[in-house]
Every structure is written in C-alpha cells, then in structure tokens.
C-alpha cells in the first residue's frame, strides 16, 4: 500500500505515524504507542508500507472495534 493512502486512512481515525530511527511508530488518537510500521523505499521507487505492517494495523483496528480500511464519515 502506498504511504499517502495509508496516511490518509490514519488521519481519518485520528491516528499518527512518527519517524523513529529505522522504522516508523504508530500512535492512536490518545498518543498511545500501537506498533511499529516498516516503509520500503528505493532510489527511484515510491515509498510503500510493507504488507506485514498493513496486516498489523488492520489487526489493531479490529481489536479496537474499528473497520479497516476506515471510511470517511
């Protein structure tokens, strides 16, 4: 999944993605740490969220009773 789409989904529910040293950290609307997210990128390719990280995010949404991918209200 491309990074822009993933960020838009997180913005809908109020979650945020912050850069760490190697990977990114995902925080919920209360600024509580949820999980780490890996972003794959190369010289001439666009940044994409690794499939395993998308699955982790979907699992966290399901545990909190949210729908993945979120829909605009």
PDB file of N, CA, C and O in Angstrom:
ATOM      1  N   UNK A   1       0.853  -1.159   0.000  1.00  0.00           N
ATOM      2  CA  UNK A   1       0.000   0.000   0.000  1.00  0.00           C
ATOM      3  C   UNK A   1       0.905   1.229   0.000  1.00  0.00           C
ATOM      4  O   UNK A   1       1.904   1.269   0.718  1.00  0.00           O
ATOM      5  N   UNK A   2       0.557   2.219  -0.797  1.00  0.00           N
ATOM      6  CA  UNK A   2       1.419   3.395  -0.835  1.00  0.00           C
ATOM      7  C   UNK A   2       1.253   4.239   0.432  1.00  0.00           C
ATOM      8  O   UNK A   2       0.211   4.213   1.087  1.00  0.00           O
ATOM      9  N   UNK A   3       2.288   4.970   0.748  1.00  0.00           N
ATOM     10  CA  UNK A   3       2.358   5.706   2.015  1.00  0.00           C
ATOM     11  C   UNK A   3       1.278   6.780   2.129  1.00  0.00           C
ATOM     12  O   UNK A   3       0.749   7.011   3.216  1.00  0.00           O
ATOM     13  N   UNK A   4       0.950   7.433   1.025  1.00  0.00           N
ATOM     14  CA  UNK A   4      -0.048   8.505   1.058  1.00  0.00           C
ATOM     15  C   UNK A   4      -1.432   7.968   1.422  1.00  0.00           C
ATOM     16  O   UNK A   4      -2.129   8.560   2.246  1.00  0.00           O
ATOM     17  N   UNK A   5      -1.830   6.860   0.817  1.00  0.00           N
ATOM     18  CA  UNK A   5      -3.125   6.244   1.124  1.00  0.00           C
ATOM     19  C   UNK A   5      -3.178   5.803   2.578  1.00  0.00           C
ATOM     20  O   UNK A   5      -4.172   6.033   3.268  1.00  0.00           O
ATOM     21  N   UNK A   6      -2.104   5.170   3.043  1.00  0.00           N
ATOM     22  CA  UNK A   6      -2.027   4.697   4.426  1.00  0.00           C
ATOM     23  C   UNK A   6      -2.161   5.873   5.396  1.00  0.00           C
ATOM     24  O   UNK A   6      -2.884   5.780   6.387  1.00  0.00           O
ATOM     25  N   UNK A   7      -1.466   6.975   5.113  1.00  0.00           N
ATOM     26  CA  UNK A   7      -1.528   8.164   5.969  1.00  0.00           C
ATOM     27  C   UNK A   7      -2.928   8.765   5.981  1.00  0.00           C
ATOM     28  O   UNK A   7      -3.394   9.231   7.021  1.00  0.00           O
ATOM     29  N   UNK A   8      -3.601   8.756   4.835  1.00  0.00           N
ATOM     30  CA  UNK A   8      -4.969   9.274   4.775  1.00  0.00           C
ATOM     31  C   UNK A   8      -5.909   8.436   5.634  1.00  0.00           C
ATOM     32  O   UNK A   8      -6.769   8.979   6.326  1.00  0.00           O
ATOM     33  N   UNK A   9      -5.746   7.109   5.592  1.00  0.00           N
ATOM     34  CA  UNK A   9      -6.564   6.228   6.429  1.00  0.00           C
ATOM     35  C   UNK A   9      -6.344   6.529   7.911  1.00  0.00           C
ATOM     36  O   UNK A   9      -7.300   6.585   8.684  1.00  0.00           O
ATOM     37  N   UNK A  10      -5.091   6.723   8.300  1.00  0.00           N
ATOM     38  CA  UNK A  10      -4.789   7.010   9.704  1.00  0.00           C
ATOM     39  C   UNK A  10      -5.354   8.362  10.122  1.00  0.00           C
ATOM     40  O   UNK A  10      -5.836   8.516  11.245  1.00  0.00           O
ATOM     41  N   UNK A  11      -5.297   9.328   9.236  1.00  0.00           N
ATOM     42  CA  UNK A  11      -5.794  10.670   9.539  1.00  0.00           C
ATOM     43  C   UNK A  11      -7.305  10.668   9.775  1.00  0.00           C
ATOM     44  O   UNK A  11      -7.806  11.454  10.578  1.00  0.00           O
ATOM     45  N   UNK A  12      -8.036   9.787   9.077  1.00  0.00           N
ATOM     46  CA  UNK A  12      -9.492   9.699   9.225  1.00  0.00           C
ATOM     47  C   UNK A  12      -9.865   9.349  10.666  1.00  0.00           C
ATOM     48  O   UNK A  12     -10.816   9.905  11.215  1.00  0.00           O
ATOM     49  N   UNK A  13      -9.111   8.424  11.281  1.00  0.00           N
ATOM     50  CA  UNK A  13      -9.436   7.989  12.650  1.00  0.00           C
ATOM     51  C   UNK A  13      -8.654   8.742  13.713  1.00  0.00           C
ATOM     52  O   UNK A  13      -8.854   8.510  14.906  1.00  0.00           O
ATOM     53  N   UNK A  14      -7.763   9.642  13.301  1.00  0.00           N
ATOM     54  CA  UNK A  14      -7.026  10.441  14.269  1.00  0.00           C
ATOM     55  C   UNK A  14      -5.731   9.815  14.755  1.00  0.00           C
ATOM     56  O   UNK A  14      -5.153  10.287  15.733  1.00  0.00           O
ATOM     57  N   UNK A  15      -5.264   8.764  14.095  1.00  0.00           N
ATOM     58  CA  UNK A  15      -4.002   8.137  14.462  1.00  0.00           C
ATOM     59  C   UNK A  15      -2.859   8.865  13.777  1.00  0.00           C
ATOM     60  O   UNK A  15      -3.079   9.578  12.798  1.00  0.00           O
ATOM     61  N   UNK A  16      -1.631   8.696  14.282  1.00  0.00           N
ATOM     62  CA  UNK A  16      -0.488   9.382  13.686  1.00  0.00           C
ATOM     63  C   UNK A  16       0.682   8.425  13.515  1.00  0.00           C
ATOM     64  O   UNK A  16       0.797   7.424  14.221  1.00  0.00           O
ATOM     65  N   UNK A  17       1.546   8.755  12.562  1.00  0.00           N
ATOM     66  CA  UNK A  17       2.725   7.973  12.245  1.00  0.00           C
ATOM     67  C   UNK A  17       3.929   8.880  12.426  1.00  0.00           C
ATOM     68  O   UNK A  17       4.029   9.923  11.780  1.00  0.00           O
ATOM     69  N   UNK A  18       4.850   8.481  13.310  1.00  0.00           N
ATOM     70  CA  UNK A  18       6.024   9.307  13.600  1.00  0.00           C
ATOM     71  C   UNK A  18       7.294   8.548  13.268  1.00  0.00           C
ATOM     72  O   UNK A  18       7.397   7.348  13.523  1.00  0.00           O
ATOM     73  N   UNK A  19       8.251   9.246  12.702  1.00  0.00           N
ATOM     74  CA  UNK A  19       9.524   8.659  12.286  1.00  0.00           C
ATOM     75  C   UNK A  19      10.370   8.315  13.508  1.00  0.00           C
ATOM     76  O   UNK A  19      10.532   9.132  14.414  1.00  0.00           O
ATOM     77  N   UNK A  20      10.906   7.096  13.522  1.00  0.00           N
ATOM     78  CA  UNK A  20      11.866   6.675  14.543  1.00  0.00           C
ATOM     79  C   UNK A  20      13.220   6.552  13.849  1.00  0.00           C
ATOM     80  O   UNK A  20      13.386   7.059  12.740  1.00  0.00           O
ATOM     81  N   UNK A  21      14.170   5.905  14.467  1.00  0.00           N
ATOM     82  CA  UNK A  21      15.488   5.793  13.844  1.00  0.00           C
ATOM     83  C   UNK A  21      15.444   4.977  12.556  1.00  0.00           C
ATOM     84  O   UNK A  21      15.861   5.464  11.505  1.00  0.00           O
ATOM     85  N   UNK A  22      14.952   3.757  12.620  1.00  0.00           N
ATOM     86  CA  UNK A  22      14.934   2.887  11.449  1.00  0.00           C
ATOM     87  C   UNK A  22      13.539   2.796  10.839  1.00  0.00           C
ATOM     88  O   UNK A  22      13.390   2.868   9.619  1.00  0.00           O
ATOM     89  N   UNK A  23      12.537   2.642  11.662  1.00  0.00           N
ATOM     90  CA  UNK A  23      11.183   2.479  11.173  1.00  0.00           C
ATOM     91  C   UNK A  23      10.304   3.632  11.653  1.00  0.00           C
ATOM     92  O   UNK A  23      10.813   4.651  12.119  1.00  0.00           O
ATOM     93  N   UNK A  24       8.999   3.474  11.540  1.00  0.00           N
ATOM     94  CA  UNK A  24       8.047   4.483  11.988  1.00  0.00           C
ATOM     95  C   UNK A  24       7.223   3.894  13.123  1.00  0.00           C
ATOM     96  O   UNK A  24       7.038   2.679  13.202  1.00  0.00           O
ATOM     97  N   UNK A  25       6.733   4.754  13.993  1.00  0.00           N
ATOM     98  CA  UNK A  25       5.914   4.305  15.115  1.00  0.00           C
ATOM     99  C   UNK A  25       4.491   4.819  14.928  1.00  0.00           C
ATOM    100  O   UNK A  25       4.268   5.973  14.562  1.00  0.00           O
ATOM    101  N   UNK A  26       3.540   3.933  15.189  1.00  0.00           N
ATOM    102  CA  UNK A  26       2.124   4.245  15.029  1.00  0.00           C
ATOM    103  C   UNK A  26       1.522   4.546  16.396  1.00  0.00           C
ATOM    104  O   UNK A  26       1.670   3.763  17.334  1.00  0.00           O
ATOM    105  N   UNK A  27       0.842   5.686  16.501  1.00  0.00           N
ATOM    106  CA  UNK A  27       0.193   6.100  17.746  1.00  0.00           C
ATOM    107  C   UNK A  27      -1.290   6.289  17.493  1.00  0.00           C
ATOM    108  O   UNK A  27      -1.691   6.732  16.417  1.00  0.00           O
ATOM    109  N   UNK A  28      -2.114   5.949  18.497  1.00  0.00           N
ATOM    110  CA  UNK A  28      -3.555   6.137  18.345  1.00  0.00           C
ATOM    111  C   UNK A  28      -3.957   7.558  18.703  1.00  0.00           C
ATOM    112  O   UNK A  28      -3.099   8.413  18.923  1.00  0.00           O
ATOM    113  N   UNK A  29      -5.250   7.810  18.760  1.00  0.00           N
ATOM    114  CA  UNK A  29      -5.757   9.175  18.999  1.00  0.00           C
ATOM    115  C   UNK A  29      -5.396   9.712  20.376  1.00  0.00           C
ATOM    116  O   UNK A  29      -5.415  10.926  20.584  1.00  0.00           O
ATOM    117  N   UNK A  30      -5.068   8.835  21.323  1.00  0.00           N
ATOM    118  CA  UNK A  30      -4.670   9.257  22.672  1.00  0.00           C
ATOM    119  C   UNK A  30      -3.148   9.340  22.810  1.00  0.00           C
ATOM    120  O   UNK A  30      -2.629   9.484  23.917  1.00  0.00           O
ATOM    121  N   UNK A  31      -2.441   9.249  21.692  1.00  0.00           N
ATOM    122  CA  UNK A  31      -0.973   9.276  21.649  1.00  0.00           C
ATOM    123  C   UNK A  31      -0.355   8.088  22.388  1.00  0.00           C
ATOM    124  O   UNK A  31       0.735   8.201  22.948  1.00  0.00           O
ATOM    125  N   UNK A  32      -1.051   6.953  22.389  1.00  0.00           N
ATOM    126  CA  UNK A  32      -0.544   5.715  22.959  1.00  0.00           C
ATOM    127  C   UNK A  32       0.102   4.902  21.842  1.00  0.00           C
ATOM    128  O   UNK A  32      -0.471   4.761  20.762  1.00  0.00           O
ATOM    129  N   UNK A  33       1.300   4.366  22.102  1.00  0.00           N
ATOM    130  CA  UNK A  33       2.004   3.572  21.100  1.00  0.00           C
ATOM    131  C   UNK A  33       1.206   2.328  20.746  1.00  0.00           C
ATOM    132  O   UNK A  33       0.725   1.621  21.632  1.00  0.00           O
ATOM    133  N   UNK A  34       1.063   2.057  19.437  1.00  0.00           N
ATOM    134  CA  UNK A  34       0.312   0.896  18.967  1.00  0.00           C
ATOM    135  C   UNK A  34       1.267  -0.173  18.438  1.00  0.00           C
ATOM    136  O   UNK A  34       1.267  -1.296  18.943  1.00  0.00           O
ATOM    137  N   UNK A  35       2.082   0.154  17.430  1.00  0.00           N
ATOM    138  CA  UNK A  35       3.028  -0.795  16.853  1.00  0.00           C
ATOM    139  C   UNK A  35       4.030  -0.063  15.967  1.00  0.00           C
ATOM    140  O   UNK A  35       3.915   1.145  15.756  1.00  0.00           O
ATOM    141  N   UNK A  36       5.004  -0.793  15.456  1.00  0.00           N
ATOM    142  CA  UNK A  36       5.970  -0.202  14.532  1.00  0.00           C
ATOM    143  C   UNK A  36       5.548  -0.518  13.108  1.00  0.00           C
ATOM    144  O   UNK A  36       4.957  -1.564  12.837  1.00  0.00           O
ATOM    145  N   UNK A  37       5.860   0.400  12.204  1.00  0.00           N
ATOM    146  CA  UNK A  37       5.493   0.272  10.799  1.00  0.00           C
ATOM    147  C   UNK A  37       6.759   0.372   9.957  1.00  0.00           C
ATOM    148  O   UNK A  37       7.563   1.285  10.145  1.00  0.00           O
ATOM    149  N   UNK A  38       6.937  -0.560   9.034  1.00  0.00           N
ATOM    150  CA  UNK A  38       8.090  -0.525   8.135  1.00  0.00           C
ATOM    151  C   UNK A  38       7.660   0.051   6.789  1.00  0.00           C
ATOM    152  O   UNK A  38       6.620  -0.321   6.244  1.00  0.00           O
ATOM    153  N   UNK A  39       8.474   0.961   6.262  1.00  0.00           N
ATOM    154  CA  UNK A  39       8.207   1.565   4.971  1.00  0.00           C
ATOM    155  C   UNK A  39       9.356   1.217   4.038  1.00  0.00           C
ATOM    156  O   UNK A  39      10.515   1.518   4.327  1.00  0.00           O
ATOM    157  N   UNK A  40       9.028   0.578   2.911  1.00  0.00           N
ATOM    158  CA  UNK A  40      10.032   0.191   1.925  1.00  0.00           C
ATOM    159  C   UNK A  40      10.146   1.301   0.887  1.00  0.00           C
ATOM    160  O   UNK A  40       9.140   1.803   0.386  1.00  0.00           O
ATOM    161  N   UNK A  41      11.382   1.677   0.570  1.00  0.00           N
ATOM    162  CA  UNK A  41      11.600   2.694  -0.449  1.00  0.00           C
ATOM    163  C   UNK A  41      12.963   2.480  -1.079  1.00  0.00           C
ATOM    164  O   UNK A  41      13.871   1.920  -0.464  1.00  0.00           O
ATOM    165  N   UNK A  42      13.088   2.927  -2.293  1.00  0.00           N
ATOM    166  CA  UNK A  42      14.350   2.818  -3.007  1.00  0.00           C
ATOM    167  C   UNK A  42      14.684   4.143  -3.662  1.00  0.00           C
ATOM    168  O   UNK A  42      14.020   5.148  -3.407  1.00  0.00           O
ATOM    169  N   UNK A  43      15.703   4.155  -4.498  1.00  0.00           N
ATOM    170  CA  UNK A  43      16.101   5.407  -5.138  1.00  0.00           C
ATOM    171  C   UNK A  43      15.038   5.947  -6.077  1.00  0.00           C
ATOM    172  O   UNK A  43      14.658   7.113  -5.974  1.00  0.00           O
ATOM    173  N   UNK A  44      14.555   5.123  -6.986  1.00  0.00           N
ATOM    174  CA  UNK A  44      13.605   5.597  -7.997  1.00  0.00           C
ATOM    175  C   UNK A  44      12.200   5.050  -7.822  1.00  0.00           C
ATOM    176  O   UNK A  44      11.402   5.093  -8.758  1.00  0.00           O
ATOM    177  N   UNK A  45      11.884   4.540  -6.651  1.00  0.00           N
ATOM    178  CA  UNK A  45      10.552   4.000  -6.411  1.00  0.00           C
ATOM    179  C   UNK A  45       9.853   4.808  -5.339  1.00  0.00           C
ATOM    180  O   UNK A  45      10.492   5.481  -4.531  1.00  0.00           O
ATOM    181  N   UNK A  46       8.547   4.735  -5.343  1.00  0.00           N
ATOM    182  CA  UNK A  46       7.803   5.454  -4.322  1.00  0.00           C
ATOM    183  C   UNK A  46       7.798   4.665  -3.010  1.00  0.00           C
ATOM    184  O   UNK A  46       8.030   3.456  -3.003  1.00  0.00           O
ATOM    185  N   UNK A  47       7.538   5.343  -1.929  1.00  0.00           N
ATOM    186  CA  UNK A  47       7.512   4.694  -0.616  1.00  0.00           C
ATOM    187  C   UNK A  47       6.239   3.886  -0.469  1.00  0.00           C
ATOM    188  O   UNK A  47       5.150   4.350  -0.805  1.00  0.00           O
ATOM    189  N   UNK A  48       6.387   2.679   0.033  1.00  0.00           N
ATOM    190  CA  UNK A  48       5.245   1.814   0.259  1.00  0.00           C
ATOM    191  C   UNK A  48       5.326   1.182   1.640  1.00  0.00           C
ATOM    192  O   UNK A  48       6.408   0.869   2.136  1.00  0.00           O
ATOM    193  N   UNK A  49       4.164   1.002   2.247  1.00  0.00           N
ATOM    194  CA  UNK A  49       4.070   0.326   3.537  1.00  0.00           C
ATOM    195  C   UNK A  49       4.183  -1.178   3.276  1.00  0.00           C
ATOM    196  O   UNK A  49       3.502  -1.709   2.398  1.00  0.00           O
ATOM    197  N   UNK A  50       5.031  -1.856   4.025  1.00  0.00           N
ATOM    198  CA  UNK A  50       5.232  -3.297   3.877  1.00  0.00           C
ATOM    199  C   UNK A  50       3.932  -4.017   4.245  1.00  0.00           C
ATOM    200  O   UNK A  50       3.229  -3.601   5.166  1.00  0.00           O
ATOM    201  N   UNK A  51       3.614  -5.099   3.522  1.00  0.00           N
ATOM    202  CA  UNK A  51       2.359  -5.818   3.714  1.00  0.00           C
ATOM    203  C   UNK A  51       2.170  -6.292   5.153  1.00  0.00           C
ATOM    204  O   UNK A  51       1.057  -6.246   5.676  1.00  0.00           O
ATOM    205  N   UNK A  52       3.238  -6.744   5.794  1.00  0.00           N
ATOM    206  CA  UNK A  52       3.145  -7.207   7.177  1.00  0.00           C
ATOM    207  C   UNK A  52       2.690  -6.069   8.102  1.00  0.00           C
ATOM    208  O   UNK A  52       1.923  -6.300   9.036  1.00  0.00           O
ATOM    209  N   UNK A  53       3.155  -4.862   7.845  1.00  0.00           N
ATOM    210  CA  UNK A  53       2.769  -3.714   8.671  1.00  0.00           C
ATOM    211  C   UNK A  53       1.312  -3.334   8.444  1.00  0.00           C
ATOM    212  O   UNK A  53       0.625  -2.920   9.378  1.00  0.00           O
ATOM    213  N   UNK A  54       0.838  -3.470   7.212  1.00  0.00           N
ATOM    214  CA  UNK A  54      -0.572  -3.195   6.925  1.00  0.00           C
ATOM    215  C   UNK A  54      -1.446  -4.208   7.655  1.00  0.00           C
ATOM    216  O   UNK A  54      -2.494  -3.851   8.192  1.00  0.00           O
ATOM    217  N   UNK A  55      -1.022  -5.468   7.678  1.00  0.00           N
ATOM    218  CA  UNK A  55      -1.773  -6.506   8.386  1.00  0.00           C
ATOM    219  C   UNK A  55      -1.794  -6.248   9.891  1.00  0.00           C
ATOM    220  O   UNK A  55      -2.819  -6.452  10.541  1.00  0.00           O
ATOM    221  N   UNK A  56      -0.656  -5.795  10.452  1.00  0.00           N
ATOM    222  CA  UNK A  56      -0.608  -5.463  11.882  1.00  0.00           C
ATOM    223  C   UNK A  56      -1.570  -4.335  12.192  1.00  0.00           C
ATOM    224  O   UNK A  56      -2.272  -4.375  13.203  1.00  0.00           O
ATOM    225  N   UNK A  57      -1.610  -3.321  11.326  1.00  0.00           N
ATOM    226  CA  UNK A  57      -2.505  -2.187  11.530  1.00  0.00           C
ATOM    227  C   UNK A  57      -3.962  -2.636  11.460  1.00  0.00           C
ATOM    228  O   UNK A  57      -4.781  -2.220  12.279  1.00  0.00           O
ATOM    229  N   UNK A  58      -4.284  -3.481  10.486  1.00  0.00           N
ATOM    230  CA  UNK A  58      -5.650  -3.996  10.357  1.00  0.00           C
ATOM    231  C   UNK A  58      -6.053  -4.780  11.604  1.00  0.00           C
ATOM    232  O   UNK A  58      -7.191  -4.677  12.062  1.00  0.00           O
ATOM    233  N   UNK A  59      -5.123  -5.563  12.155  1.00  0.00           N
ATOM    234  CA  UNK A  59      -5.386  -6.327  13.370  1.00  0.00           C
ATOM    235  C   UNK A  59      -5.648  -5.401  14.561  1.00  0.00           C
ATOM    236  O   UNK A  59      -6.547  -5.653  15.364  1.00  0.00           O
ATOM    237  N   UNK A  60      -4.857  -4.327  14.667  1.00  0.00           N
ATOM    238  CA  UNK A  60      -5.037  -3.366  15.760  1.00  0.00           C
ATOM    239  C   UNK A  60      -6.386  -2.649  15.624  1.00  0.00           C
ATOM    240  O   UNK A  60      -7.056  -2.399  16.627  1.00  0.00           O
ATOM    241  N   UNK A  61      -6.783  -2.321  14.405  1.00  0.00           N
ATOM    242  CA  UNK A  61      -8.089  -1.698  14.182  1.00  0.00           C
ATOM    243  C   UNK A  61      -9.195  -2.644  14.636  1.00  0.00           C
ATOM    244  O   UNK A  61     -10.135  -2.225  15.312  1.00  0.00           O
ATOM    245  N   UNK A  62      -9.085  -3.925  14.265  1.00  0.00           N
ATOM    246  CA  UNK A  62     -10.109  -4.910  14.610  1.00  0.00           C
ATOM    247  C   UNK A  62     -10.221  -5.089  16.121  1.00  0.00           C
ATOM    248  O   UNK A  62     -11.323  -5.212  16.655  1.00  0.00           O
ATOM    249  N   UNK A  63      -9.062  -5.103  16.818  1.00  0.00           N
ATOM    250  CA  UNK A  63      -9.077  -5.257  18.275  1.00  0.00           C
ATOM    251  C   UNK A  63      -9.768  -4.084  18.957  1.00  0.00           C
ATOM    252  O   UNK A  63     -10.360  -4.248  20.024  1.00  0.00           O
ATOM    253  N   UNK A  64      -9.696  -2.902  18.349  1.00  0.00           N
ATOM    254  CA  UNK A  64     -10.307  -1.705  18.920  1.00  0.00           C
ATOM    255  C   UNK A  64     -11.731  -1.483  18.416  1.00  0.00           C
ATOM    256  O   UNK A  64     -12.357  -0.480  18.759  1.00  0.00           O
ATOM    257  N   UNK A  65     -12.247  -2.402  17.609  1.00  0.00           N
ATOM    258  CA  UNK A  65     -13.618  -2.305  17.117  1.00  0.00           C
ATOM    259  C   UNK A  65     -13.775  -1.336  15.950  1.00  0.00           C
ATOM    260  O   UNK A  65     -14.883  -0.869  15.684  1.00  0.00           O
ATOM    261  N   UNK A  66     -12.687  -1.030  15.252  1.00  0.00           N
ATOM    262  CA  UNK A  66     -12.734  -0.141  14.100  1.00  0.00           C
ATOM    263  C   UNK A  66     -12.701  -0.962  12.817  1.00  0.00           C
ATOM    264  O   UNK A  66     -12.299  -2.125  12.825  1.00  0.00           O
ATOM    265  N   UNK A  67     -13.124  -0.355  11.726  1.00  0.00           N
ATOM    266  CA  UNK A  67     -13.147  -1.030  10.427  1.00  0.00           C
ATOM    267  C   UNK A  67     -11.901  -0.642   9.640  1.00  0.00           C
ATOM    268  O   UNK A  67     -11.532   0.531   9.588  1.00  0.00           O
ATOM    269  N   UNK A  68     -11.252  -1.635   9.028  1.00  0.00           N
ATOM    270  CA  UNK A  68     -10.100  -1.357   8.147  1.00  0.00           C
ATOM    271  C   UNK A  68     -10.469  -1.736   6.730  1.00  0.00           C
ATOM    272  O   UNK A  68     -10.975  -2.842   6.537  1.00  0.00           O
ATOM    273  N   UNK A  69     -10.261  -0.919   5.742  1.00  0.00           N
ATOM    274  CA  UNK A  69      -9.832   0.485   5.816  1.00  0.00           C
ATOM    275  C   UNK A  69     -10.982   1.372   6.262  1.00  0.00           C
ATOM    276  O   UNK A  69     -12.136   1.100   5.928  1.00  0.00           O
ATOM    277  N   UNK A  70     -10.689   2.427   7.009  1.00  0.00           N
ATOM    278  CA  UNK A  70     -11.755   3.304   7.510  1.00  0.00           C
ATOM    279  C   UNK A  70     -12.406   4.082   6.381  1.00  0.00           C
ATOM    280  O   UNK A  70     -11.775   4.401   5.374  1.00  0.00           O
ATOM    281  N   UNK A  71     -13.671   4.376   6.572  1.00  0.00           N
ATOM    282  CA  UNK A  71     -14.435   5.150   5.595  1.00  0.00           C
ATOM    283  C   UNK A  71     -14.626   6.561   6.133  1.00  0.00           C
ATOM    284  O   UNK A  71     -14.707   6.765   7.344  1.00  0.00           O
ATOM    285  N   UNK A  72     -14.697   7.526   5.234  1.00  0.00           N
ATOM    286  CA  UNK A  72     -14.960   8.903   5.662  1.00  0.00           C
ATOM    287  C   UNK A  72     -16.375   8.983   6.204  1.00  0.00           C
ATOM    288  O   UNK A  72     -17.271   8.282   5.732  1.00  0.00           O
ATOM    289  N   UNK A  73     -16.572   9.835   7.193  1.00  0.00           N
ATOM    290  CA  UNK A  73     -17.888   9.967   7.819  1.00  0.00           C
ATOM    291  C   UNK A  73     -18.789  10.831   6.991  1.00  0.00           C
ATOM    292  O   UNK A  73     -19.941  11.056   7.362  1.00  0.00           O
TER     293      UNK A  73
END
